[in-house]
């Protein structure tokens, strides 16, 4: 496992789109990825030129509490590459960024069906918040 964590580059967008489709079953357009890259940090691990693992790191400021935090999204590893330490490697990079940027906390949401992912988050000392998410679609 000598693959490194890097920031998504424009030349890798096509591979990232394929990764998102395979890992999360979402179709996304290149221009939306380009907007995402301008606003947030997209960390990837590649096998040659193929994106095999990634996490989106969104930085926010909680004004009432006066705290900076990261929200992690689309954190995953392609099925054929799982159980090789790539998710841990991505998380180690996030933890470096937490220290560098004086982040107060990191949050991540996870679908109830993603039991393996949830076990991974627990292994990294994430705690389950006692909250519910409500969504109203328009």
Residue pairs with C-beta under 8 A, 6 or more apart in sequence:
1 84
1 85
1 86
1 89
3 45
3 46
3 47
3 52
3 86
3 89
4 45
5 43
5 44
5 45
5 89
5 90
5 92
5 93
6 43
6 44
6 45
6 46
7 41
7 42
7 43
7 44
8 16
8 33
8 37
8 42
8 43
8 44
8 51
8 54
10 34
10 37
12 44
12 46
12 49
12 51
13 30
13 33
13 34
14 30
15 46
15 49
15 50
15 51
16 33
16 42
16 44
16 51
16 54
17 28
17 30
17 33
18 50
18 51
19 44
19 50
19 51
19 52
19 54
19 78
20 26
20 28
20 74
21 27
21 28
22 78
22 79
23 74
23 76
23 77
23 78
23 79
24 74
24 76
33 42
36 42
36 56
39 58
40 56
40 57
40 58
40 59
41 56
41 57
41 59
41 97
42 54
42 55
42 56
42 57
43 54
43 55
43 56
43 57
43 90
43 93
43 94
44 51
44 53
44 54
45 51
45 52
45 53
45 54
45 86
45 89
45 90
46 52
47 81
52 77
52 78
52 81
52 86
53 76
53 77
53 78
53 81
53 86
53 87
53 89
53 90
54 74
54 75
54 76
54 90
55 72
55 73
55 74
55 75
55 76
55 90
55 91
55 94
56 72
56 73
56 74
56 75
57 70
57 72
57 94
57 97
58 70
58 71
58 72
58 73
59 68
59 69
59 70
59 101
59 103
60 68
60 69
60 70
60 71
61 67
61 68
61 69
62 68
62 69
62 104
67 104
67 105
68 101
68 102
68 103
68 104
69 103
69 104
69 105
69 106
69 107
70 94
70 97
70 98
70 103
70 105
70 106
70 107
71 106
71 107
71 108
72 94
72 106
72 107
72 108
73 108
73 109
75 87
75 90
75 108
75 117
76 87
76 117
77 84
77 86
77 87
82 116
87 120
88 124
91 124
94 106
97 103
98 106
106 126
107 129
108 121
108 126
109 133
110 117
110 118
110 121
